[in-house]
Amino acid sequence: MTLDEIIEAIGVKPFYQEPAGVIYCADCLDILPRIPDKAIDLVLTDPPYGININKSNRLSVSRGRGGEDWDGQKADPRIMSWILTFPMTAIIWGGNYYGLPAVRGFLIWDKLNDGRDFADCEFAWTNIDMVARIFKIRPQNMDGGKVHTTQKPVKLMTWCISLDKSNPQIILDPFLGSGTTAVAAKQLGRRFIGIEIEEKYCQIAVERLRQEVLPL
């Protein structure tokens, strides 16, 4: 299916649309059931982990979220069930918190923190049949400045997309956040569908995408 055909099948007015993709400002549980079977090639996402990291006020403040209640719950299990039901590639950051099926191809983001207070790395679950791989990049000052609590670097997400040798053309992120997956897809000349429940992050994603140019 083409992106336009998928958008028509979803039947919900997008928050933002451009030739490279579309963003819905909505609960992903309202959008996912509307997506036709076999329409998505790759799900690349970073859902909340439900580890309640804001219980440490120092870490919470350092992320610009002091006094807020965030990451207190995991994503609804129906979302993971939807992802696993269809024959598409999936890369789920924080998948180690979700009891997903055993795989050999875990991905590792080595943050090069060298034992500082923050974690040295993060993990992604993937159903790509491959050996475990490591990507090394510091999170400091990434992509012109961090605008979301759990933001991933664009280079990390383009690396993730490149690992899928089936050459995915339609990439879905049901937890779009500040839009990194969409930006990575656009840089690689792929099409994206992003879903984000908070309007402020939808707008940030739009602003980031407008700074990108489709490759020839």
Buried (B, 14 or more C-beta within 10 A) or exposed (E): BEBEEBBEEBEBEBBBBBEBBBBBBBBBBEBBEEBEEEBBBBBBBBBBBBEEBBEEEEBBEEBEBEEEEBBEEBBEEEBBEBBBEBEBBBBBBBBBBBEBEEBEBBBBBEBEBEEEEEEEEBBBBBBBEBEEBEBEBEBEEBBEEBBBBBBBBBBBBBBBBEBBEEEBBBBBBBBBBBBBBBBBBBBBEBBBBBBBBEEEBBBBBBEBBEEBEEEE
